[in-house]
Amino acid sequence: MVADPLALWWHRRSTWERVPVADLVARKDGRAVSVVVPARNEEPTIRGVVTPLVDELVAGGLVDEVLVVDGRSSDGTAELAARAGATVRSLPTDPALRGKGGALWWGLQQCSGDLVVFLDSDVAPSRAETAAALLTPLLLSPPVQFVKAAFDRPLTVDGVLHRGS
């Protein structure tokens, strides 16, 4: 009898999220890991995104590079990201490289990882746990080649927090 794919996925999801970083490091097998963070005018949140990645995952040996792709910010996003420990690359002015899609593509060209995690720059605090959870199936299950996160993003309107559905 074939297992229900949804039940199998749900079981894996619940076990993959809690694998210790040291166990993931042991499964890297010489592969480099990059976290790419596209950012444009994210001065309020960029440090809260980058610092935990550097302090927890780079220091722990799981992530080899945190790359912030600055999408022509007019604030201090790039400087804050660099001070927090990220490598920062500015998005070229090429009209084909616009928006988040352009930043993701450019970041993929600029990073050095064999495995790449994309994280948003406007969701803080720590995304270190999210990055580790996304890497877990890639490191523990060789047939897995792509992992995509989904999450509930709350929205604040006129100072009132509205939870997503």
Buried (B, 14 or more C-beta within 10 A) or exposed (E): EEEEEEEEEEEBEEEBBEBEBEEBBEBBEEEBBBBBBBBBBBBEBBBBBBBBBBBBBBEBBBBBBBBBBBBBBEEBBBBBBBBBBBBBBEBEEEEEBEEBEBBBBBBBEBBEBBBBBBBBBBBBEBBBBBBBBBBBBBBBEEEEEEBEEEEEEEEEEEEEEEEEE
